[in-house]
Amino acid sequence: MFFPTSGRMGFDKIKTSTEFPPIETVREMITYETSIRLSEPIQELMDFYHNDEASLSHVLDLIQQHVVEHFGYHDVNALRTAFHRFPDDPVVKSAYYGESKRGTET
């Protein structure tokens, strides 16, 4: 017996972004997002919620939404698709892999 919620009912198709900022803007977005995320108030908030993945995820979602709106966009995928769109860019790579000059020095 099928329930009314079986199958696709209630599920939207995956929505893709139509906002594709240029690489220069993406770099600025990443730099801005990183500065917010590493700021003392946000770090304190993340320390407070360190055992609550849902809260941490929500904080990061809010930061990313703020960043894209700060740059005049609306869809967080304008930022989240950066690695897919610019996989070889050093700024983009460092945001995803945490590469830093200190990490590569011997």
N, CA, C and O of each residue as an XYZ file, in Angstrom:
424
protein
N       0.844     -1.178      0.000
C       0.000      0.000      0.000
C       0.893      1.247      0.000
O       1.847      1.344      0.772
N       0.570      2.176     -0.863
C       1.349      3.400     -0.956
C       0.728      4.492     -0.103
O      -0.493      4.625     -0.024
N       1.581      5.260      0.523
C       1.128      6.406      1.289
C       1.186      7.634      0.391
O       1.921      7.648     -0.597
N       0.422      8.656      0.725
C       0.434      9.867     -0.111
C       1.823     10.482     -0.263
O       2.079     11.205     -1.226
N       2.712     10.201      0.671
C       4.051     10.786      0.585
C       5.036      9.897     -0.150
O       6.206     10.257     -0.282
N       4.596      8.750     -0.630
C       5.503      7.874     -1.370
C       5.877      8.510     -2.704
O       5.107      9.277     -3.282
N       7.042      8.184     -3.168
C       7.463      8.699     -4.464
C       7.976     10.113     -4.390
O       8.651     10.485     -3.431
N       7.661     10.907     -5.401
C       8.218     12.245     -5.543
C       7.359     13.340     -4.945
O       7.770     14.500     -4.932
N       6.187     13.007     -4.454
C       5.295     14.040     -3.929
C       5.991     14.831     -2.818
O       6.532     14.252     -1.876
N       5.969     16.124     -2.939
C       6.560     16.975     -1.925
C       8.028     17.285     -2.129
O       8.609     18.054     -1.363
N       8.631     16.709     -3.136
C      10.038     16.965     -3.404
C      10.165     17.787     -4.678
O       9.643     17.419     -5.730
N      10.861     18.896     -4.563
C      11.120     19.714     -5.747
C      12.309     19.138     -6.497
O      13.142     18.427     -5.935
N      12.364     19.457     -7.759
C      13.553     19.101     -8.527
C      14.705     19.961     -8.040
O      14.498     21.036     -7.477
N      15.902     19.485     -8.260
C      17.079     20.249     -7.856
C      17.088     21.569     -8.603
O      16.951     21.615     -9.825
N      17.251     22.638     -7.844
C      17.282     23.968     -8.446
C      18.735     24.399     -8.590
O      19.510     24.341     -7.635
N      19.084     24.819     -9.762
C      20.442     25.291     -9.997
C      20.448     26.811    -10.065
O      19.436     27.438    -10.378
N      21.579     27.376     -9.774
C      21.719     28.819     -9.784
C      21.878     29.339    -11.205
O      22.470     28.684    -12.063
N      21.346     30.510    -11.430
C      21.565     31.199    -12.700
C      22.543     32.353    -12.502
O      22.820     33.112    -13.430
N      23.061     32.475    -11.281
C      23.996     33.544    -10.962
C      25.424     32.992    -11.018
O      25.787     32.091    -10.262
N      26.210     33.543    -11.915
C      27.583     33.086    -12.091
C      28.534     34.276    -12.020
O      28.909     34.831    -13.052
N      28.929     34.673    -10.805
C      29.841     35.808    -10.699
C      31.196     35.488    -11.329
O      31.618     34.332    -11.352
N      31.873     36.513    -11.838
C      33.201     36.298    -12.422
C      34.212     35.910    -11.342
O      33.971     36.107    -10.151
N      35.325     35.366    -11.770
C      36.340     34.868    -10.842
C      36.819     35.953     -9.877
O      37.071     35.660     -8.708
N      36.950     37.186    -10.334
C      37.404     38.266     -9.457
C      36.435     38.445     -8.294
O      36.854     38.614     -7.149
N      35.139     38.409     -8.594
C      34.121     38.555     -7.555
C      34.118     37.344     -6.634
O      33.978     37.484     -5.419
N      34.271     36.163     -7.204
C      34.310     34.939     -6.393
C      35.477     34.998     -5.408
O      35.329     34.618     -4.247
N      36.620     35.468     -5.863
C      37.776     35.596     -4.967
C      37.469     36.558     -3.819
O      37.797     36.287     -2.664
N      36.840     37.677     -4.152
C      36.477     38.641     -3.114
C      35.460     38.042     -2.148
O      35.537     38.271     -0.941
N      34.509     37.278     -2.677
C      33.506     36.628     -1.829
C      34.175     35.649     -0.862
O      33.846     35.611      0.323
N      35.107     34.868     -1.378
C      35.803     33.887     -0.538
C      36.610     34.590      0.552
O      36.596     34.169      1.708
N      37.303     35.648      0.185
C      38.089     36.401      1.160
C      37.193     36.998      2.235
O      37.516     36.939      3.421
N      36.071     37.571      1.823
C      35.122     38.168      2.765
C      34.518     37.098      3.674
O      34.425     37.291      4.886
N      34.111     35.977      3.094
C      33.522     34.881      3.876
C      34.523     34.349      4.892
O      34.163     34.065      6.034
N      35.767     34.214      4.480
C      36.804     33.718      5.381
C      37.034     34.682      6.536
O      37.183     34.254      7.681
N      37.063     35.979      6.246
C      37.283     36.960      7.313
C      36.141     36.943      8.327
O      36.373     37.092      9.526
N      34.922     36.763      7.853
C      33.782     36.671      8.777
C      33.882     35.388      9.595
O      33.745     35.412     10.818
N      34.119     34.282      8.922
C      34.153     32.975      9.589
C      35.259     32.905     10.639
O      35.092     32.252     11.669
N      36.378     33.567     10.391
C      37.498     33.534     11.328
C      37.460     34.655     12.360
O      38.343     34.740     13.214
N      36.450     35.514     12.291
C      36.345     36.608     13.255
C      36.086     36.053     14.659
O      35.524     34.970     14.820
N      36.501     36.806     15.650
C      36.373     36.367     17.042
C      34.926     36.030     17.436
O      34.702     34.980     18.037
N      33.938     36.880     17.121
C      32.559     36.535     17.520
C      32.051     35.234     16.890
O      31.373     34.445     17.548
N      32.379     35.016     15.623
C      31.922     33.788     14.958
C      32.666     32.581     15.516
O      32.070     31.520     15.697
N      33.951     32.728     15.790
C      34.704     31.624     16.382
C      34.159     31.256     17.764
O      34.090     30.078     18.114
N      33.774     32.263     18.543
C      33.169     31.993     19.851
C      31.847     31.254     19.691
O      31.555     30.321     20.439
N      31.054     31.672     18.719
C      29.779     31.007     18.447
C      30.011     29.556     18.027
O      29.302     28.656     18.476
N      30.986     29.337     17.180
C      31.279     27.976     16.727
C      31.833     27.114     17.864
O      31.548     25.918     17.930
N      32.614     27.711     18.748
C      33.088     26.968     19.921
C      31.923     26.573     20.821
O      31.880     25.461     21.348
N      30.984     27.491     20.990
C      29.820     27.224     21.836
C      28.991     26.065     21.284
O      28.507     25.227     22.044
N      28.831     26.021     19.962
C      28.005     24.990     19.327
C      28.834     23.848     18.724
O      28.357     23.155     17.826
N      30.050     23.646     19.197
C      30.944     22.672     18.559
C      30.394     21.246     18.517
O      30.824     20.458     17.675
N      29.470     20.896     19.388
C      28.888     19.549     19.383
C      27.547     19.479     18.671
O      26.921     18.420     18.631
N      27.103     20.586     18.113
C      25.784     20.641     17.475
C      25.961     20.922     15.980
O      26.029     22.076     15.556
N      26.034     19.854     15.196
C      26.291     20.003     13.759
C      25.229     20.826     13.052
O      25.546     21.593     12.142
N      23.981     20.680     13.454
C      22.902     21.429     12.809
C      23.084     22.928     13.029
O      22.896     23.723     12.108
N      23.450     23.310     14.245
C      23.665     24.731     14.535
C      24.876     25.274     13.794
O      24.836     26.380     13.256
N      25.957     24.494     13.767
C      27.149     24.929     13.027
C      26.842     25.102     11.547
O      27.270     26.074     10.924
N      26.109     24.167     10.999
C      25.727     24.247      9.590
C      24.865     25.476      9.333
O      25.014     26.153      8.317
N      23.965     25.751     10.265
C      23.090     26.922     10.126
C      23.909     28.219     10.161
O      23.661     29.129      9.370
N      24.867     28.301     11.062
C      25.732     29.484     11.150
C      26.480     29.681      9.835
O      26.534     30.795      9.314
N      27.054     28.611      9.297
C      27.794     28.718      8.035
C      26.872     29.081      6.874
O      27.259     29.848      5.992
N      25.660     28.538      6.868
C      24.683     28.899      5.832
C      24.347     30.387      5.894
O      24.265     31.056      4.864
N      24.154     30.899      7.113
C      23.837     32.327      7.275
C      24.997     33.208      6.817
O      24.781     34.244      6.187
N      26.210     32.804      7.128
C      27.383     33.570      6.688
C      27.441     33.602      5.166
O      27.621     34.666      4.573
N      27.290     32.450      4.537
C      27.354     32.396      3.078
C      26.228     33.202      2.437
O      26.448     33.876      1.431
N      25.030     33.142      3.007
C      23.921     33.925      2.464
C      24.223     35.417      2.575
O      23.961     36.181      1.646
N      24.776     35.826      3.716
C      25.152     37.231      3.899
C      26.189     37.655      2.858
O      26.090     38.736      2.278
N      27.175     36.802      2.631
C      28.247     37.127      1.681
C      27.688     37.334      0.282
O      27.995     38.340     -0.358
N      26.875     36.403     -0.204
C      26.370     36.556     -1.573
C      25.485     37.789     -1.692
O      25.523     38.482     -2.709
N      24.690     38.072     -0.665
C      23.846     39.274     -0.711
C      24.690     40.540     -0.640
O      24.360     41.539     -1.278
N      25.774     40.508      0.128
C      26.687     41.650      0.225
C      27.256     42.019     -1.147
O      27.510     43.192     -1.422
N      27.452     41.022     -1.996
C      27.992     41.245     -3.334
C      26.904     41.386     -4.395
O      27.201     41.398     -5.590
N      25.646     41.491     -3.964
C      24.556     41.756     -4.896
C      23.929     40.533     -5.537
O      23.186     40.656     -6.510
N      24.219     39.358     -5.005
C      23.619     38.127     -5.522
C      22.581     37.624     -4.525
O      22.452     38.168     -3.427
N      21.848     36.592     -4.907
C      20.801     36.076     -4.026
C      20.973     34.606     -3.687
O      20.591     34.174     -2.600
N      21.533     33.843     -4.587
C      21.630     32.396     -4.442
C      22.998     32.008     -3.885
O      24.025     32.373     -4.456
N      23.018     31.267     -2.768
C      24.301     30.864     -2.185
C      25.118     29.997     -3.130
O      26.333     29.881     -2.968
N      24.476     29.394     -4.104
C      25.227     28.596     -5.073
C      26.145     29.457     -5.931
O      27.053     28.935     -6.577
N      25.921     30.766     -5.948
C      26.852     31.666     -6.628
C      28.235     31.543     -5.989
O      29.251     31.725     -6.659
N      28.267     31.235     -4.697
C      29.521     31.020     -3.977
C      29.872     29.535     -3.901
O      31.030     29.158     -4.075
N      28.890     28.712     -3.647
C      29.138     27.280     -3.427
C      29.602     26.531     -4.677
O      30.192     25.456     -4.565
N      29.349     27.074     -5.841
C      29.783     26.407     -7.073
C      31.178     26.849     -7.512
O      31.643     26.468     -8.586
N      31.838     27.645     -6.691
C      33.143     28.204     -7.063
C      34.160     27.127     -7.418
O      34.862     27.250     -8.422
N      34.250     26.079     -6.614
C      35.257     25.050     -6.888
C      34.968     24.317     -8.189
O      35.888     23.976     -8.933
N      33.712     24.077     -8.458
C      33.339     23.409     -9.712
C      33.656     24.294    -10.919
O      34.110     23.809    -11.956
N      33.412     25.595    -10.768
C      33.615     26.522    -11.879
C      35.078     26.907    -12.074
O      35.520     27.119    -13.203
N      35.827     26.996    -10.983
C      37.219     27.460    -11.045
C      38.136     26.515    -10.252
O      38.749     26.940     -9.274
N      38.236     25.257    -10.655
C      38.975     24.266     -9.850
C      40.478     24.518     -9.746
O      41.118     24.023     -8.818
N      41.044     25.270    -10.669
C      42.489     25.488    -10.656
C      42.901     26.825    -10.053
O      44.091     27.131     -9.977
N      41.932     27.618     -9.626
C      42.262     28.920     -9.054
C      42.806     28.732     -7.634
O      42.178     28.053     -6.821
N      43.966     29.325     -7.327
C      44.567     29.115     -6.005
C      43.721     29.628     -4.840
O      43.706     29.010     -3.776
N      43.024     30.736     -5.021
C      42.177     31.266     -3.947
C      41.013     30.319     -3.683
O      40.682     30.037     -2.532
N      40.406     29.838     -4.738
C      39.282     28.907     -4.608
C      39.764     27.602     -3.984
O      39.123     27.071     -3.077
N      40.889     27.087     -4.465
C      41.427     25.836     -3.919
C      41.739     25.971     -2.434
O      41.471     25.055     -1.657
N      42.299     27.102     -2.039
C      42.655     27.275     -0.630
C      41.419     27.304      0.258
O      41.467     26.864      1.406
N      40.318     27.816     -0.266
C      39.081     27.845      0.519
C      38.538     26.440      0.741
O      37.956     26.157      1.788
N      38.724     25.571     -0.225
C      38.188     24.215     -0.117
C      39.152     23.239      0.539
O      38.724     22.297      1.206
N      40.435     23.453      0.356
C      41.406     22.502      0.874
C      42.226     23.051      2.028
O      43.037     22.329      2.608
N      42.027     24.317      2.369
C      42.755     24.901      3.480
C      44.238     25.036      3.230
O      45.042     25.036      4.162
N      44.598     25.151      1.957
C      46.012     25.315      1.635
C      46.464     26.686      2.107
O      45.771     27.686      1.920
N      47.611     26.713      2.705
C      48.176     27.992      3.119
C      49.682     27.931      2.935
O      50.257     26.857      2.760
N      50.301     29.079      2.977
C      51.748     29.124      2.821
C      52.424     28.363      3.963
O      53.409     27.657      3.750
N      51.884     28.515      5.185
C      52.462     27.803      6.321
C      52.375     26.296      6.137
O      53.287     25.567      6.525
N      51.283     25.830      5.549
C      51.086     24.396      5.383
C      52.005     23.768      4.362
O      52.188     22.551      4.356
N      52.585     24.582      3.497
C      53.448     24.028      2.454
C      54.926     24.247      2.737
O      55.775     23.709      2.026
N      55.249     25.030      3.768
C      56.648     25.282      4.086
C      57.246     24.077      4.795
O      56.565     23.376      5.544
N      58.520     23.850      4.547
C      59.204     22.737      5.223
C      60.354     23.230      6.052
O      61.041     22.433      6.690
